[in-house]
Amino acid sequence: MLYREAGQFKTSYAADQQLFPIRQDRIGILILLAVVFLVIPGVAGDYWFSAILIPFLIFSLAALGLNILTGYAGQLSLGSAAFMAVGAYAAYNFQLRIDGIPILVSFVCAGLTAAGIGILFGLPSLWIKGFYLAVATLAAQFFIVWCLTKFPWLSNYSSSGVISTQPLIIFGHAFTSPQEKYLLVLTIVAVMALAAKNMVRSSTGRAWMAVRDMDVAASVIGIRLMPVKLLAFAVSSFYCGVAGALYAFCYLGSVEPDGFSLDMSFRILFMIIIGGVGSILGSFLGAAFILLLPVFLDIALPWAARLLGLPFSSATVSHIQVLVFGALIMFFLIVEPHGLARLWQITKEKLRLWPFPH
Amino acid sequence: MFKHRMSALTAAVSIALLSQAALAAEEQFFPVLSYRIGPYGANGQSFFGGFVDYLSYVNLKENGINGVKITWEECETEYNNAKGIECYERMKDKAAISTGPIHPMSTGISYALIDKTVADKIPMAMVGYGRTDAVDGSVFPYAFPLVTTYQMQASAIIRFLKEKEKGHLEGKKIVFLYHDSAYGKEPIVALQEEAKLNKFELTVIPVAHPGNEQGAQWLKIRQENPDYVVFWGWGVMNQTAIKAAQKIGFSRDKIVGSWWAGSEEDTVPAGDAAKGYMSATWNVAGKDVPLIADIEKVVYGAGQGNLGDTSKIGTILYNRGVSAAVLSIEAIRKAQEKYGKGKAMTGEQVRWGMENLDISDARLKEIGATNLLPEIKTSCDNHEGSGKIKIQQWDGTQWVVVSGWIEGNKGLIHPLFKASAEQYAKEKGMTPRDCAKEM
């Protein structure tokens, strides 16, 4: 009833091929955008912006990047954090070394730098597949972090290797408050997410999915594997690179190479596994799950312990939090192996039939 | 226009909050960004155990700071930058009313908080870690790398070795073996300067994190056959290095570690191999310090101790936590002298207290902390305040102090901080304060 597309006739190719073919989705996305752009900035506090929303959006973008590569093109990668590091350091260096370069331009350049390096590390994908490729991308993870530590030029000879990002000034306006930073990050993430949504339904995206499902068959029907795979690496690294630049400039303010560890790559990989491999929405849901659930547990558990009168020390609470988090991951993977995005899809199908399920 | 209205609004709100705080009994809040789990959880438990125990001690023994009760809230950071920021943001509002200095005990988190603490006017102490060029308070008003920094420590270690060699290091060979991270890399500049000055040969050898495999590095050390190894390790890397040194037959009493490579957690797992190993420290271990014994009596006697495992009392990290808390409390006392005794201090006021710390040996004796930590005197252009360390040696069962307080070469090292801070100010496009006007 609520979610029925009956009566929505497509009379042109344009209508049939639009980004959100169902009217309810279009309205939904508009409402969502209105809420996040207009309502949230007015009601959320600094804590929400700096500690929750900004990291959530940035990691969603990184997860989206990895999802393009792993979920759509089927190339497993363990180097997402390294590509974020490339983006962060590249943006810093563009700002530092080119006088008067607009910050958004350096973000784009940072993305392009990451894309270039992504292509380089994507080359092995032409010969190896699956888990073996994952190990090859592991090399990117270690090599890039090593490189950033090894060559002091990249961190402008800072004695500690830590870089402090330059102020965010766009068109003469300095983005300093968490609210402004949130809006900046949100705009970039929204544009890039819609672009990704658009890309995966285009011929490029369909070529990626063909390669993912069976690359021999794809090459037989005339898809050239090399450019398709390398493009996936490039686009994915571009997204991760921009996410890295935002991570440095809008979230932490100062980063060191060790911050972009393998651990972070794994977290991004878990985001897409939990959220849904091969789904734009899944990247956001996964990032929310991995980032926000621990925070929620962190706040809720001590409260619950007090309520029940349990004498937990803060260390015990932290241990329990890790336990509960792990258990929830397992629970969701057992209940829905295809990720949270699949749950949303099932809900949509149910809503389509409601209130008359057969 | 909008901005003005916003700041007027925040001012109004903060005044309202302030008067509300004044109505309630005066309480000094401490946001404690602790870690008790995760890779460095064991270290965090001792440090924050000591820190919190001293706060309880001041409450129990003296009924707070001049009558102002201390309250605190802990937030687990797991030594993770993102979680650290989340914790900081969560406690920020509470800390806006009154706050003790934040001790993140993590270089990564302290770096990430440097700009934020300035904006929120919350002082941050980085006692023996963190951004070292924050010694220059004109650029970093809210960050305090108190007591001493990596560079000054490295310089003091060189001085110790020089004294050991009867005043000459010429032609000697020193290897610097370090954790390949911000922490390990910072002293290199200082060591290079020292090498130029004292004409010894310096070789730097990095160890990748986490450092549980150092075969190649120690092979190289065997080839180099240095006179001394200065060692900047952390966590599991420390015991691995000590064991590796034993394996290749490098005498342990020629290795001097940093203060993060000199706790019981490092030497005990290495067993016999650790005997003779030396490390720097800015606080001493043991329960001989009257304050530590008194904390055990008063706080644990009242059943309010923070540690589950009381055998950690008196360990090097526990005492370090106590020292960090002593510094914080003394800063608040100092601030109260200026802004009103018996009142809770805001972050801005505590910042002033930290910048005007003057803890003499006499004062240390009063609180029973004689020799626990060196004398400290801070100012606007010196947020470090001391720069002194002791060298301790592991005798197989405990740490024995083998030197007096050794000061690093300030004339050599402090200009490095100044230059680095100036570069930071330039990158950020900010104008440093004029320290001459702060007097």
Chai-1 contact restraints between the chains, C-beta under 6 A:
chainA,res_idxA,chainB,res_idxB,connection_type,confidence,min_distance_angstrom,max_distance_angstrom,comment,restraint_id
A,Y47,B,E89,contact,1.0,0.0,6.0,A-B,restraint_1
A,Y47,B,R90,contact,1.0,0.0,6.0,A-B,restraint_2
A,S50,B,E89,contact,1.0,0.0,6.0,A-B,restraint_3
A,A51,B,E86,contact,1.0,0.0,6.0,A-B,restraint_4
A,A51,B,E89,contact,1.0,0.0,6.0,A-B,restraint_5
A,T149,B,D180,contact,1.0,0.0,6.0,A-B,restraint_6
A,S159,B,E186,contact,1.0,0.0,6.0,A-B,restraint_7
A,S159,B,V189,contact,1.0,0.0,6.0,A-B,restraint_8
A,S160,B,A182,contact,1.0,0.0,6.0,A-B,restraint_9
A,S160,B,K185,contact,1.0,0.0,6.0,A-B,restraint_10
A,S160,B,E186,contact,1.0,0.0,6.0,A-B,restraint_11
A,G161,B,A182,contact,1.0,0.0,6.0,A-B,restraint_12
A,G161,B,K185,contact,1.0,0.0,6.0,A-B,restraint_13
A,V162,B,Y111,contact,1.0,0.0,6.0,A-B,restraint_14
A,V162,B,A182,contact,1.0,0.0,6.0,A-B,restraint_15
A,P167,B,G429,contact,1.0,0.0,6.0,A-B,restraint_16
A,L252,B,A112,contact,1.0,0.0,6.0,A-B,restraint_17
A,G253,B,D115,contact,1.0,0.0,6.0,A-B,restraint_18
A,S254,B,Y111,contact,1.0,0.0,6.0,A-B,restraint_19
A,S254,B,A112,contact,1.0,0.0,6.0,A-B,restraint_20
A,E256,B,A182,contact,1.0,0.0,6.0,A-B,restraint_21
A,D258,B,S181,contact,1.0,0.0,6.0,A-B,restraint_22
A,G259,B,N81,contact,1.0,0.0,6.0,A-B,restraint_23
A,V295,B,E86,contact,1.0,0.0,6.0,A-B,restraint_24
A,S314,B,E74,contact,1.0,0.0,6.0,A-B,restraint_25
A,A315,B,R36,contact,1.0,0.0,6.0,A-B,restraint_26
A,S318,B,I37,contact,1.0,0.0,6.0,A-B,restraint_27
A,S318,B,E76,contact,1.0,0.0,6.0,A-B,restraint_28
A,H319,B,I37,contact,1.0,0.0,6.0,A-B,restraint_29
